[in-house]
């Protein structure tokens, strides 16, 4: 993803840490961690989920297959 090169260093680190955590404890347990605020999205993003890397940035992803394959769709600066 071209947009990843423009992210702040701390966001890149958080983005690398998230899948490592999933591999270590599993997606179901990661969803319970309050810091990520993992949630299903609605509207035209139905079927997608998001996590927060910090207050401003979030990752939008989809979960596929029985073996839990995570595909990151985008990382964006979330507007409130």
mmCIF file of the N, C-alpha and C atoms, coordinates in Angstrom:
data_MODEL
# 
_entry.id   MODEL 
# 
loop_
_atom_site.group_PDB 
_atom_site.id 
_atom_site.type_symbol 
_atom_site.label_atom_id 
_atom_site.label_alt_id 
_atom_site.label_comp_id 
_atom_site.label_asym_id 
_atom_site.label_entity_id 
_atom_site.label_seq_id 
_atom_site.pdbx_PDB_ins_code 
_atom_site.Cartn_x 
_atom_site.Cartn_y 
_atom_site.Cartn_z 
_atom_site.occupancy 
_atom_site.B_iso_or_equiv 
_atom_site.pdbx_formal_charge 
_atom_site.auth_seq_id 
_atom_site.auth_comp_id 
_atom_site.auth_asym_id 
_atom_site.auth_atom_id 
_atom_site.pdbx_PDB_model_num 
ATOM 1   N N  . UNK A 1 1  ? 0.835   -1.180  0.000  1.00 0.00 ? 1  UNK A N  1 
ATOM 2   C CA . UNK A 1 1  ? 0.000   0.000   0.000  1.00 0.00 ? 1  UNK A CA 1 
ATOM 3   C C  . UNK A 1 1  ? 0.879   1.242   0.000  1.00 0.00 ? 1  UNK A C  1 
ATOM 4   N N  . UNK A 1 2  ? 0.694   2.055   -0.972 1.00 0.00 ? 2  UNK A N  1 
ATOM 5   C CA . UNK A 1 2  ? 1.481   3.273   -1.100 1.00 0.00 ? 2  UNK A CA 1 
ATOM 6   C C  . UNK A 1 2  ? 1.256   4.207   0.085  1.00 0.00 ? 2  UNK A C  1 
ATOM 7   N N  . UNK A 1 3  ? 0.038   4.255   0.581  1.00 0.00 ? 3  UNK A N  1 
ATOM 8   C CA . UNK A 1 3  ? -0.280  5.178   1.670  1.00 0.00 ? 3  UNK A CA 1 
ATOM 9   C C  . UNK A 1 3  ? 0.481   4.870   2.948  1.00 0.00 ? 3  UNK A C  1 
ATOM 10  N N  . UNK A 1 4  ? 0.970   3.637   3.115  1.00 0.00 ? 4  UNK A N  1 
ATOM 11  C CA . UNK A 1 4  ? 1.686   3.262   4.335  1.00 0.00 ? 4  UNK A CA 1 
ATOM 12  C C  . UNK A 1 4  ? 3.013   3.981   4.471  1.00 0.00 ? 4  UNK A C  1 
ATOM 13  N N  . UNK A 1 5  ? 3.636   4.333   3.365  1.00 0.00 ? 5  UNK A N  1 
ATOM 14  C CA . UNK A 1 5  ? 4.928   5.012   3.436  1.00 0.00 ? 5  UNK A CA 1 
ATOM 15  C C  . UNK A 1 5  ? 4.807   6.414   4.020  1.00 0.00 ? 5  UNK A C  1 
ATOM 16  N N  . UNK A 1 6  ? 3.640   6.993   3.971  1.00 0.00 ? 6  UNK A N  1 
ATOM 17  C CA . UNK A 1 6  ? 3.437   8.355   4.456  1.00 0.00 ? 6  UNK A CA 1 
ATOM 18  C C  . UNK A 1 6  ? 2.981   8.422   5.912  1.00 0.00 ? 6  UNK A C  1 
ATOM 19  N N  . UNK A 1 7  ? 2.771   7.270   6.529  1.00 0.00 ? 7  UNK A N  1 
ATOM 20  C CA . UNK A 1 7  ? 2.289   7.248   7.909  1.00 0.00 ? 7  UNK A CA 1 
ATOM 21  C C  . UNK A 1 7  ? 3.380   7.648   8.893  1.00 0.00 ? 7  UNK A C  1 
ATOM 22  N N  . UNK A 1 8  ? 3.002   8.260   10.021 1.00 0.00 ? 8  UNK A N  1 
ATOM 23  C CA . UNK A 1 8  ? 3.976   8.546   11.081 1.00 0.00 ? 8  UNK A CA 1 
ATOM 24  C C  . UNK A 1 8  ? 4.587   7.246   11.604 1.00 0.00 ? 8  UNK A C  1 
ATOM 25  N N  . UNK A 1 9  ? 5.809   7.329   12.081 1.00 0.00 ? 9  UNK A N  1 
ATOM 26  C CA . UNK A 1 9  ? 6.544   6.154   12.538 1.00 0.00 ? 9  UNK A CA 1 
ATOM 27  C C  . UNK A 1 9  ? 5.781   5.370   13.606 1.00 0.00 ? 9  UNK A C  1 
ATOM 28  N N  . UNK A 1 10 ? 5.194   6.063   14.589 1.00 0.00 ? 10 UNK A N  1 
ATOM 29  C CA . UNK A 1 10 ? 4.481   5.359   15.665 1.00 0.00 ? 10 UNK A CA 1 
ATOM 30  C C  . UNK A 1 10 ? 3.257   4.597   15.142 1.00 0.00 ? 10 UNK A C  1 
ATOM 31  N N  . UNK A 1 11 ? 2.641   5.095   14.090 1.00 0.00 ? 11 UNK A N  1 
ATOM 32  C CA . UNK A 1 11 ? 1.495   4.409   13.496 1.00 0.00 ? 11 UNK A CA 1 
ATOM 33  C C  . UNK A 1 11 ? 1.965   3.165   12.752 1.00 0.00 ? 11 UNK A C  1 
ATOM 34  N N  . UNK A 1 12 ? 3.084   3.272   12.045 1.00 0.00 ? 12 UNK A N  1 
ATOM 35  C CA . UNK A 1 12 ? 3.647   2.103   11.360 1.00 0.00 ? 12 UNK A CA 1 
ATOM 36  C C  . UNK A 1 12 ? 3.985   1.009   12.363 1.00 0.00 ? 12 UNK A C  1 
ATOM 37  N N  . UNK A 1 13 ? 4.553   1.399   13.500 1.00 0.00 ? 13 UNK A N  1 
ATOM 38  C CA . UNK A 1 13 ? 4.886   0.415   14.533 1.00 0.00 ? 13 UNK A CA 1 
ATOM 39  C C  . UNK A 1 13 ? 3.629   -0.250  15.090 1.00 0.00 ? 13 UNK A C  1 
ATOM 40  N N  . UNK A 1 14 ? 2.607   0.536   15.346 1.00 0.00 ? 14 UNK A N  1 
ATOM 41  C CA . UNK A 1 14 ? 1.351   -0.022  15.851 1.00 0.00 ? 14 UNK A CA 1 
ATOM 42  C C  . UNK A 1 14 ? 0.733   -0.967  14.823 1.00 0.00 ? 14 UNK A C  1 
ATOM 43  N N  . UNK A 1 15 ? 0.846   -0.627  13.551 1.00 0.00 ? 15 UNK A N  1 
ATOM 44  C CA . UNK A 1 15 ? 0.302   -1.464  12.485 1.00 0.00 ? 15 UNK A CA 1 
ATOM 45  C C  . UNK A 1 15 ? 1.061   -2.784  12.383 1.00 0.00 ? 15 UNK A C  1 
ATOM 46  N N  . UNK A 1 16 ? 2.357   -2.774  12.642 1.00 0.00 ? 16 UNK A N  1 
ATOM 47  C CA . UNK A 1 16 ? 3.139   -4.023  12.636 1.00 0.00 ? 16 UNK A CA 1 
ATOM 48  C C  . UNK A 1 16 ? 2.827   -4.873  13.862 1.00 0.00 ? 16 UNK A C  1 
ATOM 49  N N  . UNK A 1 17 ? 2.558   -4.237  14.981 1.00 0.00 ? 17 UNK A N  1 
ATOM 50  C CA . UNK A 1 17 ? 2.314   -4.951  16.232 1.00 0.00 ? 17 UNK A CA 1 
ATOM 51  C C  . UNK A 1 17 ? 0.973   -5.682  16.236 1.00 0.00 ? 17 UNK A C  1 
ATOM 52  N N  . UNK A 1 18 ? -0.036  -5.107  15.612 1.00 0.00 ? 18 UNK A N  1 
ATOM 53  C CA . UNK A 1 18 ? -1.385  -5.686  15.618 1.00 0.00 ? 18 UNK A CA 1 
ATOM 54  C C  . UNK A 1 18 ? -1.427  -7.111  15.080 1.00 0.00 ? 18 UNK A C  1 
ATOM 55  N N  . UNK A 1 19 ? -0.887  -7.416  13.864 1.00 0.00 ? 19 UNK A N  1 
ATOM 56  C CA . UNK A 1 19 ? -0.945  -8.806  13.389 1.00 0.00 ? 19 UNK A CA 1 
ATOM 57  C C  . UNK A 1 19 ? -0.097  -9.761  14.240 1.00 0.00 ? 19 UNK A C  1 
ATOM 58  N N  . UNK A 1 20 ? 0.983   -9.251  14.813 1.00 0.00 ? 20 UNK A N  1 
ATOM 59  C CA . UNK A 1 20 ? 1.785   -10.089 15.705 1.00 0.00 ? 20 UNK A CA 1 
ATOM 60  C C  . UNK A 1 20 ? 0.954   -10.513 16.909 1.00 0.00 ? 20 UNK A C  1 
ATOM 61  N N  . UNK A 1 21 ? 0.171   -9.592  17.419 1.00 0.00 ? 21 UNK A N  1 
ATOM 62  C CA . UNK A 1 21 ? -0.698  -9.890  18.554 1.00 0.00 ? 21 UNK A CA 1 
ATOM 63  C C  . UNK A 1 21 ? -1.760  -10.907 18.153 1.00 0.00 ? 21 UNK A C  1 
ATOM 64  N N  . UNK A 1 22 ? -2.304  -10.770 16.953 1.00 0.00 ? 22 UNK A N  1 
ATOM 65  C CA . UNK A 1 22 ? -3.299  -11.727 16.453 1.00 0.00 ? 22 UNK A CA 1 
ATOM 66  C C  . UNK A 1 22 ? -2.692  -13.122 16.376 1.00 0.00 ? 22 UNK A C  1 
ATOM 67  N N  . UNK A 1 23 ? -1.477  -13.222 15.844 1.00 0.00 ? 23 UNK A N  1 
ATOM 68  C CA . UNK A 1 23 ? -0.818  -14.527 15.747 1.00 0.00 ? 23 UNK A CA 1 
ATOM 69  C C  . UNK A 1 23 ? -0.556  -15.132 17.119 1.00 0.00 ? 23 UNK A C  1 
ATOM 70  N N  . UNK A 1 24 ? -0.227  -14.286 18.079 1.00 0.00 ? 24 UNK A N  1 
ATOM 71  C CA . UNK A 1 24 ? 0.115   -14.763 19.412 1.00 0.00 ? 24 UNK A CA 1 
ATOM 72  C C  . UNK A 1 24 ? -1.101  -15.211 20.216 1.00 0.00 ? 24 UNK A C  1 
ATOM 73  N N  . UNK A 1 25 ? -2.175  -14.425 20.206 1.00 0.00 ? 25 UNK A N  1 
ATOM 74  C CA . UNK A 1 25 ? -3.311  -14.761 21.081 1.00 0.00 ? 25 UNK A CA 1 
ATOM 75  C C  . UNK A 1 25 ? -4.616  -15.028 20.336 1.00 0.00 ? 25 UNK A C  1 
ATOM 76  N N  . UNK A 1 26 ? -4.643  -14.764 19.026 1.00 0.00 ? 26 UNK A N  1 
ATOM 77  C CA . UNK A 1 26 ? -5.848  -15.032 18.236 1.00 0.00 ? 26 UNK A CA 1 
ATOM 78  C C  . UNK A 1 26 ? -6.737  -13.809 18.090 1.00 0.00 ? 26 UNK A C  1 
ATOM 79  N N  . UNK A 1 27 ? -7.440  -13.752 16.969 1.00 0.00 ? 27 UNK A N  1 
ATOM 80  C CA . UNK A 1 27 ? -8.283  -12.595 16.658 1.00 0.00 ? 27 UNK A CA 1 
ATOM 81  C C  . UNK A 1 27 ? -9.408  -12.404 17.669 1.00 0.00 ? 27 UNK A C  1 
ATOM 82  N N  . UNK A 1 28 ? -9.975  -13.484 18.163 1.00 0.00 ? 28 UNK A N  1 
ATOM 83  C CA . UNK A 1 28 ? -11.088 -13.359 19.128 1.00 0.00 ? 28 UNK A CA 1 
ATOM 84  C C  . UNK A 1 28 ? -10.623 -12.670 20.414 1.00 0.00 ? 28 UNK A C  1 
ATOM 85  N N  . UNK A 1 29 ? -9.419  -13.005 20.860 1.00 0.00 ? 29 UNK A N  1 
ATOM 86  C CA . UNK A 1 29 ? -8.886  -12.380 22.072 1.00 0.00 ? 29 UNK A CA 1 
ATOM 87  C C  . UNK A 1 29 ? -8.460  -10.940 21.820 1.00 0.00 ? 29 UNK A C  1 
ATOM 88  N N  . UNK A 1 30 ? -7.916  -10.677 20.642 1.00 0.00 ? 30 UNK A N  1 
ATOM 89  C CA . UNK A 1 30 ? -7.509  -9.309  20.301 1.00 0.00 ? 30 UNK A CA 1 
ATOM 90  C C  . UNK A 1 30 ? -8.731  -8.394  20.284 1.00 0.00 ? 30 UNK A C  1 
ATOM 91  N N  . UNK A 1 31 ? -9.847  -8.896  19.803 1.00 0.00 ? 31 UNK A N  1 
ATOM 92  C CA . UNK A 1 31 ? -11.074 -8.085  19.783 1.00 0.00 ? 31 UNK A CA 1 
ATOM 93  C C  . UNK A 1 31 ? -11.538 -7.687  21.177 1.00 0.00 ? 31 UNK A C  1 
ATOM 94  N N  . UNK A 1 32 ? -11.154 -8.434  22.172 1.00 0.00 ? 32 UNK A N  1 
ATOM 95  C CA . UNK A 1 32 ? -11.537 -8.118  23.551 1.00 0.00 ? 32 UNK A CA 1 
ATOM 96  C C  . UNK A 1 32 ? -10.664 -7.021  24.146 1.00 0.00 ? 32 UNK A C  1 
ATOM 97  N N  . UNK A 1 33 ? -9.518  -6.743  23.530 1.00 0.00 ? 33 UNK A N  1 
ATOM 98  C CA . UNK A 1 33 ? -8.618  -5.710  24.045 1.00 0.00 ? 33 UNK A CA 1 
ATOM 99  C C  . UNK A 1 33 ? -9.229  -4.337  23.765 1.00 0.00 ? 33 UNK A C  1 
ATOM 100 N N  . UNK A 1 34 ? -9.505  -3.599  24.804 1.00 0.00 ? 34 UNK A N  1 
ATOM 101 C CA . UNK A 1 34 ? -10.235 -2.335  24.653 1.00 0.00 ? 34 UNK A CA 1 
ATOM 102 C C  . UNK A 1 34 ? -9.464  -1.273  23.875 1.00 0.00 ? 34 UNK A C  1 
ATOM 103 N N  . UNK A 1 35 ? -8.162  -1.333  23.863 1.00 0.00 ? 35 UNK A N  1 
ATOM 104 C CA . UNK A 1 35 ? -7.370  -0.326  23.168 1.00 0.00 ? 35 UNK A CA 1 
ATOM 105 C C  . UNK A 1 35 ? -7.568  -0.307  21.668 1.00 0.00 ? 35 UNK A C  1 
ATOM 106 N N  . UNK A 1 36 ? -7.896  -1.444  21.093 1.00 0.00 ? 36 UNK A N  1 
ATOM 107 C CA . UNK A 1 36 ? -8.091  -1.504  19.642 1.00 0.00 ? 36 UNK A CA 1 
ATOM 108 C C  . UNK A 1 36 ? -9.478  -1.051  19.206 1.00 0.00 ? 36 UNK A C  1 
ATOM 109 N N  . UNK A 1 37 ? -10.453 -1.103  20.084 1.00 0.00 ? 37 UNK A N  1 
ATOM 110 C CA . UNK A 1 37 ? -11.831 -0.713  19.731 1.00 0.00 ? 37 UNK A CA 1 
ATOM 111 C C  . UNK A 1 37 ? -12.284 -1.421  18.456 1.00 0.00 ? 37 UNK A C  1 
ATOM 112 N N  . UNK A 1 38 ? -12.016 -2.715  18.359 1.00 0.00 ? 38 UNK A N  1 
ATOM 113 C CA . UNK A 1 38 ? -12.380 -3.501  17.179 1.00 0.00 ? 38 UNK A CA 1 
ATOM 114 C C  . UNK A 1 38 ? -13.897 -3.524  17.050 1.00 0.00 ? 38 UNK A C  1 
ATOM 115 N N  . UNK A 1 39 ? -14.390 -3.146  15.872 1.00 0.00 ? 39 UNK A N  1 
ATOM 116 C CA . UNK A 1 39 ? -15.838 -3.098  15.688 1.00 0.00 ? 39 UNK A CA 1 
ATOM 117 C C  . UNK A 1 39 ? -16.221 -3.364  14.233 1.00 0.00 ? 39 UNK A C  1 
ATOM 118 N N  . UNK A 1 40 ? -17.395 -3.963  14.041 1.00 0.00 ? 40 UNK A N  1 
ATOM 119 C CA . UNK A 1 40 ? -17.898 -4.138  12.677 1.00 0.00 ? 40 UNK A CA 1 
ATOM 120 C C  . UNK A 1 40 ? -18.390 -2.797  12.144 1.00 0.00 ? 40 UNK A C  1 
ATOM 121 N N  . UNK A 1 41 ? -18.230 -2.589  10.859 1.00 0.00 ? 41 UNK A N  1 
ATOM 122 C CA . UNK A 1 41 ? -18.671 -1.335  10.249 1.00 0.00 ? 41 UNK A CA 1 
ATOM 123 C C  . UNK A 1 41 ? -20.043 -1.510  9.614  1.00 0.00 ? 41 UNK A C  1 
ATOM 124 N N  . UNK A 1 42 ? -20.688 -0.414  9.340  1.00 0.00 ? 42 UNK A N  1 
ATOM 125 C CA . UNK A 1 42 ? -22.051 -0.425  8.802  1.00 0.00 ? 42 UNK A CA 1 
ATOM 126 C C  . UNK A 1 42 ? -22.105 0.286   7.460  1.00 0.00 ? 42 UNK A C  1 
ATOM 127 N N  . UNK A 1 43 ? -23.278 0.307   6.889  1.00 0.00 ? 43 UNK A N  1 
ATOM 128 C CA . UNK A 1 43 ? -23.496 1.022   5.631  1.00 0.00 ? 43 UNK A CA 1 
ATOM 129 C C  . UNK A 1 43 ? -22.758 0.371   4.486  1.00 0.00 ? 43 UNK A C  1 
ATOM 130 N N  . UNK A 1 44 ? -22.103 1.184   3.657  1.00 0.00 ? 44 UNK A N  1 
ATOM 131 C CA . UNK A 1 44 ? -21.399 0.631   2.502  1.00 0.00 ? 44 UNK A CA 1 
ATOM 132 C C  . UNK A 1 44 ? -20.169 -0.177  2.917  1.00 0.00 ? 44 UNK A C  1 
ATOM 133 N N  . UNK A 1 45 ? -19.796 -0.140  4.181  1.00 0.00 ? 45 UNK A N  1 
ATOM 134 C CA . UNK A 1 45 ? -18.662 -0.912  4.691  1.00 0.00 ? 45 UNK A CA 1 
ATOM 135 C C  . UNK A 1 45 ? -19.105 -2.171  5.445  1.00 0.00 ? 45 UNK A C  1 
ATOM 136 N N  . UNK A 1 46 ? -20.359 -2.574  5.294  1.00 0.00 ? 46 UNK A N  1 
ATOM 137 C CA . UNK A 1 46 ? -20.838 -3.800  5.931  1.00 0.00 ? 46 UNK A CA 1 
ATOM 138 C C  . UNK A 1 46 ? -19.951 -4.963  5.506  1.00 0.00 ? 46 UNK A C  1 
ATOM 139 N N  . UNK A 1 47 ? -19.564 -5.795  6.465  1.00 0.00 ? 47 UNK A N  1 
ATOM 140 C CA . UNK A 1 47 ? -18.664 -6.910  6.191  1.00 0.00 ? 47 UNK A CA 1 
ATOM 141 C C  . UNK A 1 47 ? -17.213 -6.584  6.486  1.00 0.00 ? 47 UNK A C  1 
ATOM 142 N N  . UNK A 1 48 ? -16.951 -5.316  6.748  1.00 0.00 ? 48 UNK A N  1 
ATOM 143 C CA . UNK A 1 48 ? -15.603 -4.881  7.102  1.00 0.00 ? 48 UNK A CA 1 
ATOM 144 C C  . UNK A 1 48 ? -15.573 -4.550  8.593  1.00 0.00 ? 48 UNK A C  1 
ATOM 145 N N  . UNK A 1 49 ? -14.366 -4.518  9.157  1.00 0.00 ? 49 UNK A N  1 
ATOM 146 C CA . UNK A 1 49 ? -14.185 -4.182  10.568 1.00 0.00 ? 49 UNK A CA 1 
ATOM 147 C C  . UNK A 1 49 ? -13.115 -3.106  10.671 1.00 0.00 ? 49 UNK A C  1 
ATOM 148 N N  . UNK A 1 50 ? -13.059 -2.439  11.799 1.00 0.00 ? 50 UNK A N  1 
ATOM 149 C CA . UNK A 1 50 ? -11.989 -1.465  11.996 1.00 0.00 ? 50 UNK A CA 1 
ATOM 150 C C  . UNK A 1 50 ? -11.408 -1.601  13.391 1.00 0.00 ? 50 UNK A C  1 
ATOM 151 N N  . UNK A 1 51 ? -10.140 -1.218  13.489 1.00 0.00 ? 51 UNK A N  1 
ATOM 152 C CA . UNK A 1 51 ? -9.478  -1.083  14.785 1.00 0.00 ? 51 UNK A CA 1 
ATOM 153 C C  . UNK A 1 51 ? -8.839  0.296   14.810 1.00 0.00 ? 51 UNK A C  1 
ATOM 154 N N  . UNK A 1 52 ? -8.573  0.778   15.997 1.00 0.00 ? 52 UNK A N  1 
ATOM 155 C CA . UNK A 1 52 ? -7.897  2.065   16.139 1.00 0.00 ? 52 UNK A CA 1 
ATOM 156 C C  . UNK A 1 52 ? -6.429  1.832   16.470 1.00 0.00 ? 52 UNK A C  1 
ATOM 157 N N  . UNK A 1 53 ? -5.570  2.531   15.756 1.00 0.00 ? 53 UNK A N  1 
ATOM 158 C CA . UNK A 1 53 ? -4.145  2.489   16.066 1.00 0.00 ? 53 UNK A CA 1 
ATOM 159 C C  . UNK A 1 53 ? -3.804  3.567   17.081 1.00 0.00 ? 53 UNK A C  1 
ATOM 160 N N  . UNK A 1 54 ? -4.540  4.637   17.061 1.00 0.00 ? 54 UNK A N  1 
ATOM 161 C CA . UNK A 1 54 ? -4.519  5.693   18.073 1.00 0.00 ? 54 UNK A CA 1 
ATOM 162 C C  . UNK A 1 54 ? -5.804  6.488   17.886 1.00 0.00 ? 54 UNK A C  1 
ATOM 163 N N  . UNK A 1 55 ? -5.917  7.622   18.513 1.00 0.00 ? 55 UNK A N  1 
ATOM 164 C CA . UNK A 1 55 ? -7.168  8.376   18.420 1.00 0.00 ? 55 UNK A CA 1 
ATOM 165 C C  . UNK A 1 55 ? -7.468  8.829   16.989 1.00 0.00 ? 55 UNK A C  1 
ATOM 166 N N  . UNK A 1 56 ? -6.445  9.082   16.201 1.00 0.00 ? 56 UNK A N  1 
ATOM 167 C CA . UNK A 1 56 ? -6.651  9.610   14.858 1.00 0.00 ? 56 UNK A CA 1 
ATOM 168 C C  . UNK A 1 56 ? -6.669  8.548   13.759 1.00 0.00 ? 56 UNK A C  1 
ATOM 169 N N  . UNK A 1 57 ? -5.856  7.510   13.876 1.00 0.00 ? 57 UNK A N  1 
ATOM 170 C CA . UNK A 1 57 ? -5.710  6.535   12.790 1.00 0.00 ? 57 UNK A CA 1 
ATOM 171 C C  . UNK A 1 57 ? -6.423  5.231   13.083 1.00 0.00 ? 57 UNK A C  1 
ATOM 172 N N  . UNK A 1 58 ? -7.008  4.671   12.036 1.00 0.00 ? 58 UNK A N  1 
ATOM 173 C CA . UNK A 1 58 ? -7.646  3.361   12.167 1.00 0.00 ? 58 UNK A CA 1 
ATOM 174 C C  . UNK A 1 58 ? -7.301  2.497   10.967 1.00 0.00 ? 58 UNK A C  1 
ATOM 175 N N  . UNK A 1 59 ? -7.450  1.203   11.156 1.00 0.00 ? 59 UNK A N  1 
ATOM 176 C CA . UNK A 1 59 ? -7.246  0.218   10.103 1.00 0.00 ? 59 UNK A CA 1 
ATOM 177 C C  . UNK A 1 59 ? -8.610  -0.370  9.770  1.00 0.00 ? 59 UNK A C  1 
ATOM 178 N N  . UNK A 1 60 ? -8.914  -0.435  8.503  1.00 0.00 ? 60 UNK A N  1 
ATOM 179 C CA . UNK A 1 60 ? -10.137 -1.096  8.058  1.00 0.00 ? 60 UNK A CA 1 
ATOM 180 C C  . UNK A 1 60 ? -9.705  -2.413  7.437  1.00 0.00 ? 60 UNK A C  1 
ATOM 181 N N  . UNK A 1 61 ? -10.327 -3.510  7.891  1.00 0.00 ? 61 UNK A N  1 
ATOM 182 C CA . UNK A 1 61 ? -9.914  -4.827  7.420  1.00 0.00 ? 61 UNK A CA 1 
ATOM 183 C C  . UNK A 1 61 ? -11.107 -5.736  7.231  1.00 0.00 ? 61 UNK A C  1 
ATOM 184 N N  . UNK A 1 62 ? -10.859 -6.836  6.514  1.00 0.00 ? 62 UNK A N  1 
ATOM 185 C CA . UNK A 1 62 ? -11.863 -7.875  6.368  1.00 0.00 ? 62 UNK A CA 1 
ATOM 186 C C  . UNK A 1 62 ? -11.261 -9.186  6.861  1.00 0.00 ? 62 UNK A C  1 
ATOM 187 N N  . UNK A 1 63 ? -12.133 -10.044 7.315  1.00 0.00 ? 63 UNK A N  1 
ATOM 188 C CA . UNK A 1 63 ? -11.745 -11.361 7.807  1.00 0.00 ? 63 UNK A CA 1 
ATOM 189 C C  . UNK A 1 63 ? -12.342 -12.387 6.843  1.00 0.00 ? 63 UNK A C  1 
ATOM 190 N N  . UNK A 1 64 ? -11.490 -13.277 6.337  1.00 0.00 ? 64 UNK A N  1 
ATOM 191 C CA . UNK A 1 64 ? -11.966 -14.276 5.388  1.00 0.00 ? 64 UNK A CA 1 
ATOM 192 C C  . UNK A 1 64 ? -11.519 -15.664 5.810  1.00 0.00 ? 64 UNK A C  1 
ATOM 193 N N  . UNK A 1 65 ? -12.188 -16.667 5.281  1.00 0.00 ? 65 UNK A N  1 
ATOM 194 C CA . UNK A 1 65 ? -11.843 -18.075 5.486  1.00 0.00 ? 65 UNK A CA 1 
ATOM 195 C C  . UNK A 1 65 ? -11.996 -18.526 6.939  1.00 0.00 ? 65 UNK A C  1 
ATOM 196 N N  . UNK A 1 66 ? -12.028 -19.830 7.108  1.00 0.00 ? 66 UNK A N  1 
ATOM 197 C CA . UNK A 1 66 ? -12.129 -20.431 8.430  1.00 0.00 ? 66 UNK A CA 1 
ATOM 198 C C  . UNK A 1 66 ? -10.842 -20.236 9.231  1.00 0.00 ? 66 UNK A C  1 
ATOM 199 N N  . UNK A 1 67 ? -9.711  -20.121 8.532  1.00 0.00 ? 67 UNK A N  1 
ATOM 200 C CA . UNK A 1 67 ? -8.427  -20.019 9.215  1.00 0.00 ? 67 UNK A CA 1 
ATOM 201 C C  . UNK A 1 67 ? -8.096  -18.590 9.628  1.00 0.00 ? 67 UNK A C  1 
ATOM 202 N N  . UNK A 1 68 ? -9.005  -17.679 9.462  1.00 0.00 ? 68 UNK A N  1 
ATOM 203 C CA . UNK A 1 68 ? -8.855  -16.269 9.803  1.00 0.00 ? 68 UNK A CA 1 
ATOM 204 C C  . UNK A 1 68 ? -7.711  -15.631 9.023  1.00 0.00 ? 68 UNK A C  1 
ATOM 205 N N  . UNK A 1 69 ? -8.031  -15.178 7.865  1.00 0.00 ? 69 UNK A N  1 
ATOM 206 C CA . UNK A 1 69 ? -7.090  -14.428 7.053  1.00 0.00 ? 69 UNK A CA 1 
ATOM 207 C C  . UNK A 1 69 ? -7.506  -12.966 7.131  1.00 0.00 ? 69 UNK A C  1 
ATOM 208 N N  . UNK A 1 70 ? -6.600  -12.124 7.565  1.00 0.00 ? 70 UNK A N  1 
ATOM 209 C CA . UNK A 1 70 ? -6.882  -10.704 7.719  1.00 0.00 ? 70 UNK A CA 1 
ATOM 210 C C  . UNK A 1 70 ? -6.317  -9.966  6.505  1.00 0.00 ? 70 UNK A C  1 
ATOM 211 N N  . UNK A 1 71 ? -7.157  -9.197  5.844  1.00 0.00 ? 71 UNK A N  1 
ATOM 212 C CA . UNK A 1 71 ? -6.722  -8.378  4.726  1.00 0.00 ? 71 UNK A CA 1 
ATOM 213 C C  . UNK A 1 71 ? -6.977  -6.923  5.076  1.00 0.00 ? 71 UNK A C  1 
ATOM 214 N N  . UNK A 1 72 ? -5.904  -6.151  5.152  1.00 0.00 ? 72 UNK A N  1 
ATOM 215 C CA . UNK A 1 72 ? -6.047  -4.725  5.452  1.00 0.00 ? 72 UNK A CA 1 
ATOM 216 C C  . UNK A 1 72 ? -6.472  -4.005  4.186  1.00 0.00 ? 72 UNK A C  1 
ATOM 217 N N  . UNK A 1 73 ? -7.561  -3.286  4.276  1.00 0.00 ? 73 UNK A N  1 
ATOM 218 C CA . UNK A 1 73 ? -8.089  -2.557  3.127  1.00 0.00 ? 73 UNK A CA 1 
ATOM 219 C C  . UNK A 1 73 ? -7.495  -1.158  3.068  1.00 0.00 ? 73 UNK A C  1 
ATOM 220 N N  . UNK A 1 74 ? -7.453  -0.509  4.202  1.00 0.00 ? 74 UNK A N  1 
ATOM 221 C CA . UNK A 1 74 ? -6.870  0.832   4.232  1.00 0.00 ? 74 UNK A CA 1 
ATOM 222 C C  . UNK A 1 74 ? -6.512  1.226   5.660  1.00 0.00 ? 74 UNK A C  1 
ATOM 223 N N  . UNK A 1 75 ? -5.608  2.172   5.732  1.00 0.00 ? 75 UNK A N  1 
ATOM 224 C CA . UNK A 1 75 ? -5.264  2.827   6.987  1.00 0.00 ? 75 UNK A CA 1 
ATOM 225 C C  . UNK A 1 75 ? -5.541  4.291   6.742  1.00 0.00 ? 75 UNK A C  1 
ATOM 226 N N  . UNK A 1 76 ? -6.373  4.884   7.562  1.00 0.00 ? 76 UNK A N  1 
ATOM 227 C CA . UNK A 1 76 ? -6.702  6.279   7.303  1.00 0.00 ? 76 UNK A CA 1 
ATOM 228 C C  . UNK A 1 76 ? -6.764  7.085   8.582  1.00 0.00 ? 76 UNK A C  1 
ATOM 229 N N  . UNK A 1 77 ? -6.712  8.383   8.401  1.00 0.00 ? 77 UNK A N  1 
ATOM 230 C CA . UNK A 1 77 ? -6.869  9.308   9.517  1.00 0.00 ? 77 UNK A CA 1 
ATOM 231 C C  . UNK A 1 77 ? -8.367  9.502   9.684  1.00 0.00 ? 77 UNK A C  1 
ATOM 232 N N  . UNK A 1 78 ? -8.864  9.012   10.787 1.00 0.00 ? 78 UNK A N  1 
ATOM 233 C CA . UNK A 1 78 ? -10.300 9.006   11.050 1.00 0.00 ? 78 UNK A CA 1 
ATOM 234 C C  . UNK A 1 78 ? -10.770 10.402  11.458 1.00 0.00 ? 78 UNK A C  1 
ATOM 235 N N  . UNK A 1 79 ? -11.832 10.852  10.862 1.00 0.00 ? 79 UNK A N  1 
ATOM 236 C CA . UNK A 1 79 ? -12.398 12.153  11.195 1.00 0.00 ? 79 UNK A CA 1 
ATOM 237 C C  . UNK A 1 79 ? -13.599 11.951  12.096 1.00 0.00 ? 79 UNK A C  1 
ATOM 238 N N  . UNK A 1 80 ? -13.632 12.669  13.176 1.00 0.00 ? 80 UNK A N  1 
ATOM 239 C CA . UNK A 1 80 ? -14.731 12.581  14.132 1.00 0.00 ? 80 UNK A CA 1 
ATOM 240 C C  . UNK A 1 80 ? -15.679 13.730  13.972 1.00 0.00 ? 80 UNK A C  1 
# 
